[in-house]
């Protein structure tokens, strides 16, 4: 802490016309500025701004405009990052439970299909009934995979799927392929609106679903199962249990990969949100915080 008298003695050597009253007024102005800043950013490393007629470190730093400007920019950035973190955490939190329930539903259906698949290879009436029961479970899976949880409603989600299909066709056949050489301006506008490289904190499952085509993932197996269950023109009138078993095993592998990817992504976003909810002490923390170097201060 520097008292007015101590500061006056030093400044007198530089300017003999300076008076003690002017130094006291200057200290009072510095304390007022610190008090104002402390009120706006309490706990960010500045003094409390008490009127003690002496200059402490926080008030001393207020004598250097460049440092004040740098600290102001830093505090604004901290406030912006805090606001952004709260927004992202809120968006993720609003769908977290829904995503967990969706993953649990997939696990339950896969486990049911696994049990039915084990039964289908039995050459009994139970095996035949198990093969037929797979149709219902496949339908449940198709519904879940085509409705990944997220902020987009069914109409918006289908638009995303259609745009992804068009993008895939353009990559496969080129821009001059039939049906893709028109409306280039419209296509460019759509490409600006869709960025497949980014996953939203609330829409990451829907984004992955579109990129990996979850809505059509098990359609080939569904068609194959339909053929296996078709008893028309069969002498024994029985279903093809072994084909149904093979199809069920293929679906289990596919959906298990989906569950694994969803689990990993959910855990990753949870860690992001946890780190944003409890950040480390800011660089300007009042207790134990790191202060900017005074070297070259001006």
VEXDREN-2710 file (C-alpha; in Angstrom, 1 decimal):
% VEXDREN-2710
k/r/px/py/pz
1/UNK/0.0/0.0/0.0
2/UNK/1.3/3.4/-1.0
3/UNK/0.2/6.4/1.1
4/UNK/-0.4/9.9/-0.4
5/UNK/2.7/11.3/1.3
6/UNK/4.9/8.5/-0.1
7/UNK/3.6/9.1/-3.6
8/UNK/3.9/12.8/-3.2
9/UNK/7.6/12.6/-2.3
10/UNK/8.4/10.5/-5.4
11/UNK/6.4/12.7/-7.8
12/UNK/7.8/15.9/-6.3
13/UNK/11.2/14.9/-7.8
14/UNK/9.6/14.8/-11.3
15/UNK/7.3/17.9/-11.0
16/UNK/8.0/20.4/-8.3
17/UNK/4.7/22.2/-8.9
18/UNK/2.7/19.2/-7.8
19/UNK/0.9/19.6/-4.5
20/UNK/-0.2/17.0/-1.9
21/UNK/-3.8/18.0/-2.4
22/UNK/-3.6/17.0/-6.1
23/UNK/-2.1/13.7/-5.2
24/UNK/-4.9/13.0/-2.7
25/UNK/-7.5/13.9/-5.3
26/UNK/-5.8/11.6/-7.8
27/UNK/-5.9/8.7/-5.3
28/UNK/-9.5/9.4/-4.6
29/UNK/-10.3/9.2/-8.3
30/UNK/-8.4/5.9/-8.6
31/UNK/-10.3/4.4/-5.7
32/UNK/-13.6/5.5/-7.3
33/UNK/-12.6/3.9/-10.6
34/UNK/-11.7/0.6/-8.8
35/UNK/-14.9/0.7/-6.9
36/UNK/-16.9/1.1/-10.1
37/UNK/-15.0/-1.8/-11.7
38/UNK/-15.3/-4.0/-8.7
39/UNK/-19.1/-3.5/-8.7
40/UNK/-19.3/-4.6/-12.3
41/UNK/-16.9/-7.5/-12.0
42/UNK/-16.8/-8.6/-8.3
43/UNK/-14.3/-11.3/-7.5
44/UNK/-12.3/-10.8/-10.7
45/UNK/-9.1/-9.6/-9.0
46/UNK/-9.7/-6.0/-8.3
47/UNK/-9.7/-4.3/-5.0
48/UNK/-12.9/-3.6/-3.2
49/UNK/-12.5/0.2/-3.9
50/UNK/-12.7/1.2/-0.2
51/UNK/-11.9/4.8/0.5
52/UNK/-8.7/4.4/2.6
53/UNK/-6.7/7.3/1.0
54/UNK/-4.0/4.9/0.0
55/UNK/-3.1/3.1/-3.2
56/UNK/-3.1/-0.7/-3.2
57/UNK/-2.2/-3.0/-6.1
58/UNK/-5.6/-2.8/-7.8
59/UNK/-5.7/0.9/-7.6
60/UNK/-2.1/1.2/-8.7
61/UNK/-2.9/-0.8/-11.9
62/UNK/-5.6/1.7/-12.7
63/UNK/-2.9/4.3/-13.3
64/UNK/-1.9/2.5/-16.5
65/UNK/-4.6/2.8/-19.3
66/UNK/-3.1/0.0/-21.6
67/UNK/-3.3/-2.6/-18.8
68/UNK/-6.8/-1.4/-17.9
69/UNK/-7.9/-1.9/-21.5
70/UNK/-6.3/-5.4/-21.7
71/UNK/-8.1/-6.4/-18.5
72/UNK/-11.3/-5.1/-19.8
73/UNK/-11.0/-7.1/-22.9
74/UNK/-10.2/-10.2/-20.9
75/UNK/-13.2/-9.7/-18.5
76/UNK/-15.5/-9.3/-21.5
77/UNK/-14.2/-12.5/-23.0
78/UNK/-14.7/-14.3/-19.7
79/UNK/-18.3/-13.0/-19.5
80/UNK/-18.9/-14.1/-23.2
81/UNK/-17.5/-17.5/-22.6
82/UNK/-19.6/-17.9/-19.4
83/UNK/-22.7/-17.0/-21.3
84/UNK/-21.9/-19.3/-24.1
85/UNK/-21.2/-22.2/-21.7
86/UNK/-24.5/-21.7/-20.0
87/UNK/-26.3/-21.7/-23.3
88/UNK/-24.6/-24.9/-24.5
89/UNK/-25.2/-26.6/-21.1
90/UNK/-28.8/-25.7/-21.2
91/UNK/-29.3/-27.0/-24.7
92/UNK/-27.6/-30.3/-23.9
93/UNK/-29.4/-30.7/-20.5
94/UNK/-32.8/-30.3/-22.2
95/UNK/-32.3/-33.5/-24.2
96/UNK/-29.9/-35.5/-22.0
97/UNK/-32.6/-37.6/-20.3
98/UNK/-34.4/-38.2/-23.6
99/UNK/-31.2/-39.4/-25.2
100/UNK/-30.5/-41.7/-22.3
101/UNK/-34.1/-43.2/-22.5
102/UNK/-33.6/-43.6/-26.3
103/UNK/-30.4/-45.5/-25.8
104/UNK/-32.0/-47.7/-23.1
105/UNK/-34.9/-48.4/-25.5
106/UNK/-32.5/-49.6/-28.2
107/UNK/-30.7/-51.8/-25.7
108/UNK/-33.9/-53.4/-24.6
109/UNK/-35.0/-54.1/-28.2
110/UNK/-31.6/-55.5/-29.1
111/UNK/-31.7/-57.8/-26.1
112/UNK/-35.2/-59.0/-27.1
113/UNK/-34.0/-59.7/-30.7
114/UNK/-31.0/-61.6/-29.3
115/UNK/-33.3/-63.9/-27.3
116/UNK/-35.6/-64.5/-30.2
117/UNK/-32.7/-65.1/-32.5
118/UNK/-31.4/-67.9/-30.2
119/UNK/-34.8/-69.5/-30.2
120/UNK/-35.3/-69.3/-34.0
121/UNK/-32.7/-72.0/-34.7
122/UNK/-34.8/-74.5/-32.7
123/UNK/-36.8/-76.8/-35.0
124/UNK/-39.9/-76.5/-32.9
125/UNK/-43.1/-74.5/-33.0
126/UNK/-41.5/-72.1/-30.5
127/UNK/-38.7/-71.4/-33.1
128/UNK/-41.2/-70.6/-35.8
129/UNK/-43.1/-68.2/-33.5
130/UNK/-39.8/-66.6/-32.5
131/UNK/-39.0/-65.9/-36.1
132/UNK/-42.4/-64.3/-36.7
133/UNK/-42.0/-62.2/-33.5
134/UNK/-38.9/-60.7/-35.0
135/UNK/-41.0/-58.6/-37.4
136/UNK/-42.5/-56.6/-34.5
137/UNK/-39.1/-56.0/-32.9
138/UNK/-37.6/-54.9/-36.3
139/UNK/-40.5/-52.4/-36.6
140/UNK/-39.7/-51.0/-33.2
141/UNK/-36.1/-50.6/-34.1
142/UNK/-36.9/-48.9/-37.4
143/UNK/-39.2/-46.4/-35.6
144/UNK/-36.4/-45.6/-33.0
145/UNK/-33.6/-45.3/-35.5
146/UNK/-35.8/-43.0/-37.7
147/UNK/-36.7/-40.7/-34.7
148/UNK/-33.4/-39.9/-33.0
149/UNK/-34.0/-37.4/-30.1
150/UNK/-33.1/-33.8/-30.8
151/UNK/-34.5/-30.3/-31.4
152/UNK/-35.6/-30.9/-35.0
153/UNK/-39.2/-32.0/-35.6
154/UNK/-40.2/-34.7/-38.1
155/UNK/-40.5/-32.3/-41.0
156/UNK/-37.1/-30.6/-40.4
157/UNK/-35.5/-34.0/-39.8
158/UNK/-36.8/-35.4/-43.1
159/UNK/-35.5/-32.3/-44.9
160/UNK/-32.0/-32.9/-43.4
161/UNK/-32.2/-36.5/-44.6
162/UNK/-33.1/-35.4/-48.1
163/UNK/-30.3/-32.9/-48.3
164/UNK/-27.9/-35.5/-47.1
165/UNK/-29.1/-37.9/-49.9
166/UNK/-28.6/-35.1/-52.5
167/UNK/-25.2/-34.3/-51.2
168/UNK/-24.2/-38.0/-51.4
169/UNK/-25.5/-38.3/-55.0
170/UNK/-23.5/-35.2/-56.0
171/UNK/-20.4/-36.7/-54.5
172/UNK/-21.0/-40.0/-56.2
173/UNK/-22.0/-38.8/-59.7
174/UNK/-20.8/-35.2/-59.9
175/UNK/-22.6/-31.9/-60.3
176/UNK/-23.4/-32.5/-63.9
177/UNK/-25.4/-35.7/-63.3
178/UNK/-29.1/-35.8/-64.3
179/UNK/-31.2/-34.0/-61.8
180/UNK/-28.3/-32.2/-60.2
181/UNK/-27.3/-29.6/-62.8
182/UNK/-30.2/-27.3/-62.0
183/UNK/-30.8/-24.7/-59.3
184/UNK/-27.1/-24.3/-58.5
185/UNK/-27.8/-21.1/-56.6
186/UNK/-30.4/-22.9/-54.4
187/UNK/-28.0/-25.8/-53.8
188/UNK/-25.3/-23.4/-52.7
189/UNK/-27.7/-21.8/-50.2
190/UNK/-28.6/-25.2/-48.8
191/UNK/-24.9/-26.1/-48.4
192/UNK/-24.4/-23.0/-46.4
193/UNK/-27.2/-23.9/-44.0
194/UNK/-26.0/-27.5/-43.5
195/UNK/-22.6/-28.2/-42.0
196/UNK/-22.1/-31.9/-41.6
197/UNK/-18.7/-31.4/-39.9
198/UNK/-20.3/-29.9/-36.7
199/UNK/-22.5/-31.7/-34.1
200/UNK/-24.8/-29.6/-32.0
201/UNK/-24.9/-29.9/-28.2
202/UNK/-28.6/-30.7/-28.5
203/UNK/-28.8/-32.2/-32.0
204/UNK/-25.7/-34.4/-32.1
205/UNK/-27.7/-37.6/-32.3
206/UNK/-29.9/-36.3/-35.2
207/UNK/-26.8/-35.0/-36.9
208/UNK/-25.0/-38.4/-36.7
209/UNK/-28.3/-40.2/-37.7
210/UNK/-28.4/-38.2/-40.9
211/UNK/-24.7/-38.7/-41.7
212/UNK/-24.9/-42.5/-41.0
213/UNK/-28.4/-43.0/-42.5
214/UNK/-29.8/-44.6/-39.4
215/UNK/-33.4/-44.3/-40.7
216/UNK/-32.6/-46.7/-43.5
217/UNK/-29.9/-48.8/-41.8
218/UNK/-32.0/-52.0/-41.3
219/UNK/-34.2/-51.8/-44.3
220/UNK/-32.3/-54.5/-46.2
221/UNK/-32.6/-56.9/-43.2
222/UNK/-36.3/-56.0/-42.9
223/UNK/-36.9/-57.0/-46.5
224/UNK/-34.9/-60.2/-46.1
225/UNK/-36.9/-61.1/-42.9
226/UNK/-40.1/-60.5/-44.9
227/UNK/-39.0/-63.0/-47.5
228/UNK/-38.0/-65.5/-44.7
229/UNK/-41.5/-65.2/-43.2
230/UNK/-43.3/-65.6/-46.5
231/UNK/-44.8/-69.1/-46.5
232/UNK/-46.5/-68.8/-49.9
233/UNK/-45.9/-71.8/-52.2
234/UNK/-44.1/-73.7/-49.4
235/UNK/-45.2/-77.2/-49.0
236/UNK/-44.7/-77.3/-45.3
237/UNK/-46.1/-73.8/-44.8
238/UNK/-43.2/-73.0/-42.4
239/UNK/-41.0/-69.9/-42.3
240/UNK/-37.3/-69.9/-43.0
241/UNK/-36.1/-69.9/-39.4
242/UNK/-32.4/-70.0/-40.3
243/UNK/-32.6/-67.0/-42.6
244/UNK/-34.5/-65.1/-39.9
245/UNK/-31.8/-66.0/-37.4
246/UNK/-29.0/-64.7/-39.7
247/UNK/-30.9/-61.5/-40.4
248/UNK/-31.5/-61.0/-36.6
249/UNK/-27.7/-61.4/-35.9
250/UNK/-26.9/-58.8/-38.6
251/UNK/-29.3/-56.3/-37.1
252/UNK/-27.9/-56.9/-33.6
253/UNK/-24.4/-56.1/-34.9
254/UNK/-25.6/-52.9/-36.7
255/UNK/-27.6/-51.5/-33.8
256/UNK/-24.9/-52.4/-31.2
257/UNK/-22.6/-50.1/-33.2
258/UNK/-25.2/-47.4/-33.1
259/UNK/-25.6/-47.7/-29.4
260/UNK/-21.8/-47.6/-28.9
261/UNK/-21.5/-44.5/-30.9
262/UNK/-24.4/-42.8/-29.1
263/UNK/-22.9/-43.8/-25.7
264/UNK/-19.5/-42.4/-26.6
265/UNK/-20.9/-39.1/-27.9
266/UNK/-23.2/-38.7/-24.9
267/UNK/-20.3/-39.3/-22.5
268/UNK/-18.1/-36.8/-24.4
269/UNK/-20.7/-34.0/-24.4
270/UNK/-21.4/-34.8/-20.7
271/UNK/-17.7/-34.2/-19.9
272/UNK/-17.8/-30.9/-21.9
273/UNK/-20.8/-29.7/-19.9
274/UNK/-19.3/-30.8/-16.6
275/UNK/-16.1/-28.8/-17.3
276/UNK/-18.1/-25.7/-18.3
277/UNK/-20.4/-26.0/-15.3
278/UNK/-17.4/-26.0/-12.8
279/UNK/-14.6/-24.1/-14.6
280/UNK/-11.2/-23.6/-13.1
281/UNK/-10.4/-20.3/-11.3
282/UNK/-10.3/-17.5/-13.8
283/UNK/-6.9/-16.0/-14.6
284/UNK/-7.9/-12.8/-12.7
285/UNK/-9.2/-14.6/-9.6
286/UNK/-9.0/-12.6/-6.4
287/UNK/-7.6/-15.4/-4.4
288/UNK/-4.7/-17.3/-5.9
289/UNK/-5.4/-15.9/-9.3
290/UNK/-2.7/-15.1/-11.8
291/UNK/-2.0/-11.4/-12.2
292/UNK/-0.8/-9.9/-15.5
293/UNK/2.9/-9.1/-15.4
294/UNK/3.8/-5.6/-14.5
295/UNK/6.8/-5.6/-16.8
296/UNK/6.3/-3.0/-19.5
297/UNK/3.1/-1.8/-17.8
298/UNK/1.9/1.5/-19.3
END
